[in-house]
């Protein structure tokens, strides 16, 4: 038996903070003319307010950074809203695309944020439990993680108006947000991305690097509010919650 003293390991390194980026610069034309989508009202408050309140209620979230519309009026409005929001909520000017907005907010994060989530303001009713599950998965070792739901509709591949195949839906999942990443992986993914061929979500940028993306269960109430009908559905969900 060795009599050498055990090596000194020292205290475990403390985990860094978790931040959430909320890209909120999009116009949202499918909701009709008017304010940017994130500033459309639901139950008397903008979608952005609902989304940030949920994020701030998640105990694992330390900071929320909103990428606001870059025009002076939109930026000022989001800054005004952020002043009344709970938690540590900061605002930066977004870009001309969702991808650019996320990259700008990512560059503005404090250095001690090592877990980064990206959340659509349009998913304003996402339950807190989904946020917590995503952070926990990243903390547990996943470099990238997304909340998903099984696809319940029958899916057809088509060519024009002609059906060419029925797709096996057992391996398909509908993707939601927040999507979570280690900061290093998300930064690398954005640095390697092609602005001329933007991905529809940040997980797609990670996939393009050949890195694995894990999943956690999503929630039906985390649907994206994109059309006037979605607003009607969201109002019904709010009434039920109250």
C-alpha positions in Angstrom: 0.0 0.0 0.0 1.4 3.4 -0.9 2.1 5.8 1.9 2.3 8.8 -0.4 0.0 11.6 0.6 -3.2 12.0 -1.5 -3.0 14.6 -4.2 -4.4 18.0 -3.4 -7.5 18.6 -5.5 -8.7 21.9 -3.9 -12.3 23.1 -3.9 -14.4 22.4 -7.0 -14.7 25.3 -9.4 -17.9 27.3 -8.9 -20.2 27.2 -12.0 -20.6 30.4 -13.9 -23.9 32.2 -14.3 -26.7 31.3 -16.7 -27.9 34.0 -19.1 -30.8 34.1 -21.5 -30.7 36.0 -24.8 -34.1 37.1 -26.1 -34.0 38.2 -29.8 -36.9 40.7 -30.1 -36.0 42.8 -33.1 -38.3 41.0 -35.7 -41.2 42.7 -37.3 -43.6 39.7 -37.3 -45.5 40.5 -40.4 -47.7 37.4 -40.1 -49.3 39.0 -37.0 -50.4 41.9 -39.3 -49.2 45.5 -39.4 -48.2 47.3 -36.3 -45.6 47.1 -33.6 -42.7 44.6 -33.7 -43.9 41.1 -32.8 -42.3 41.1 -29.4 -44.2 44.3 -28.5 -47.7 43.0 -29.5 -49.9 42.8 -26.5 -51.3 39.7 -24.9 -53.6 40.1 -21.9 -52.6 43.8 -21.6 -48.9 43.3 -21.7 -46.4 42.9 -24.6 -45.3 39.3 -25.5 -41.8 40.3 -24.4 -42.9 41.1 -20.9 -44.6 37.8 -20.5 -41.5 36.0 -21.8 -39.0 37.8 -19.6 -41.2 37.4 -16.5 -41.1 33.7 -17.0 -37.3 33.7 -17.5 -36.8 35.8 -14.4 -39.0 33.4 -12.4 -36.6 30.5 -13.2 -34.2 30.2 -10.2 -31.4 28.9 -12.5 -31.4 32.1 -14.6 -29.2 35.0 -13.5 -29.4 37.4 -16.4 -31.7 38.2 -19.3 -30.4 40.2 -22.3 -33.0 41.4 -24.8 -31.9 42.3 -28.4 -34.3 45.1 -29.2 -35.3 46.6 -32.5 -32.3 48.7 -33.6 -34.3 51.8 -34.6 -34.4 54.5 -31.9 -38.1 54.2 -31.2 -38.1 50.4 -30.8 -34.9 50.5 -28.7 -36.3 53.2 -26.4 -39.6 51.2 -26.0 -37.8 48.0 -25.0 -35.5 49.9 -22.6 -38.6 51.5 -21.0 -40.2 48.1 -20.5 -37.0 46.5 -19.2 -36.8 49.1 -16.4 -40.0 47.6 -14.9 -39.1 44.0 -15.5 -38.0 41.7 -12.6 -34.5 40.3 -12.2 -31.4 41.5 -14.0 -32.7 42.4 -17.5 -30.5 44.3 -19.9 -31.1 45.6 -23.4 -28.8 45.8 -26.5 -29.6 46.9 -30.0 -30.4 43.9 -32.2 -29.5 43.4 -35.9 -31.3 43.0 -39.2 -31.8 39.3 -38.7 -32.5 37.0 -35.7 -29.0 35.4 -36.1 -27.3 38.8 -36.0 -29.4 39.8 -33.0 -28.3 36.7 -31.1 -24.7 37.3 -32.0 -24.8 40.9 -30.8 -26.3 39.9 -27.5 -23.9 37.1 -27.1 -21.0 39.4 -27.5 -22.4 41.7 -24.8 -22.7 39.0 -22.1 -20.5 39.3 -19.0 -17.5 37.0 -19.0 -18.8 34.9 -16.1 -21.9 33.6 -18.0 -20.9 30.1 -19.2 -24.4 28.8 -19.9 -26.4 30.7 -22.5 -30.0 30.1 -23.5 -31.7 31.6 -26.5 -35.5 32.2 -26.2 -38.0 33.5 -28.6 -40.2 36.3 -27.2 -43.0 34.9 -29.3 -43.0 31.8 -27.1 -44.3 34.0 -24.4 -46.2 31.4 -22.4 -43.4 28.8 -22.0 -43.6 27.3 -18.5 -40.8 27.9 -16.0 -40.2 24.1 -15.8 -39.0 24.0 -19.4 -36.4 26.8 -18.7 -35.2 24.9 -15.7 -34.9 21.7 -17.6 -32.8 23.2 -20.3 -30.4 24.8 -17.9 -30.1 21.6 -15.9 -29.3 19.6 -19.1 -26.4 22.0 -20.0 -25.2 22.0 -16.4 -25.3 18.2 -16.6 -22.9 18.0 -19.5 -24.9 18.7 -22.7 -23.1 21.2 -25.0 -26.4 22.0 -26.7 -30.0 21.1 -25.8 -33.4 21.9 -27.2 -37.0 21.3 -25.8 -39.0 19.2 -28.2 -42.5 17.7 -28.7 -43.5 14.6 -30.7 -45.2 15.4 -34.0 -48.8 14.3 -33.9 -50.0 15.3 -37.3 -49.5 13.0 -40.3 -46.7 14.5 -42.4 -46.6 14.3 -46.2 -43.8 15.1 -48.6 -45.1 17.0 -51.6 -43.9 18.2 -55.0 -46.2 21.1 -55.9 -49.7 19.8 -55.2 -48.7 16.2 -55.6 -48.0 14.0 -52.5 -44.8 12.0 -53.0 -44.5 10.2 -49.7 -45.8 9.9 -46.2 -43.1 10.7 -43.7 -42.4 8.5 -40.7 -43.3 10.8 -37.8 -42.0 8.5 -35.1 -38.5 10.1 -35.5 -39.7 13.7 -35.9 -39.9 16.3 -33.2 -41.2 19.9 -33.2 -38.5 22.2 -31.7 -39.2 24.9 -29.1 -37.2 27.4 -27.1 -35.4 28.2 -24.9 -32.4 26.4 -26.5 -29.4 26.0 -24.2 -25.7 25.9 -24.9 -22.3 26.2 -23.3 -21.1 29.7 -24.1 -18.1 28.3 -25.9 -20.1 26.1 -28.2 -22.6 28.9 -29.1 -19.9 31.4 -29.7 -18.1 28.9 -32.0 -21.3 28.1 -33.9 -22.0 31.8 -34.6 -18.5 32.5 -35.6 -18.6 29.7 -38.1 -22.1 30.6 -39.5 -22.8 31.9 -42.9 -24.9 35.1 -42.8 -26.0 34.4 -46.3 -27.5 31.1 -45.3 -29.0 31.6 -41.8 -30.2 28.7 -39.8 -33.8 28.8 -38.5 -32.5 28.3 -34.9 -29.3 28.3 -33.0 -29.2 24.5 -32.6 -29.0 24.4 -36.4 -25.7 26.3 -36.3 -24.4 23.8 -33.7 -25.5 20.9 -35.9 -23.5 22.5 -38.8 -20.4 22.1 -36.7 -21.1 18.3 -36.4 -21.6 18.6 -32.7 -24.4 16.7 -30.9 -27.6 18.4 -29.8 -29.6 16.8 -27.0 -33.3 17.1 -26.3 -35.5 17.6 -23.2 -39.4 17.4 -23.2 -41.1 20.6 -24.3 -44.5 21.8 -23.4 -47.7 22.4 -25.4 -48.0 26.0 -23.9 -44.6 26.9 -25.3 -46.1 27.4 -28.8 -44.9 30.2 -31.0 -47.3 33.1 -31.3 -47.0 33.9 -35.0 -50.5 34.5 -36.4 -53.7 36.2 -35.2 -55.1 32.8 -34.4 -52.1 32.1 -32.1 -53.0 35.2 -30.2 -56.5 34.0 -29.7 -55.2 30.6 -28.4 -52.7 32.4 -26.1 -55.5 34.5 -24.6 -57.4 31.3 -23.8 -54.3 29.9 -22.1 -53.9 33.1 -20.0 -57.5 32.9 -18.9 -57.1 29.3 -17.9 -54.0 30.2 -15.9 -55.8 32.9 -14.0 
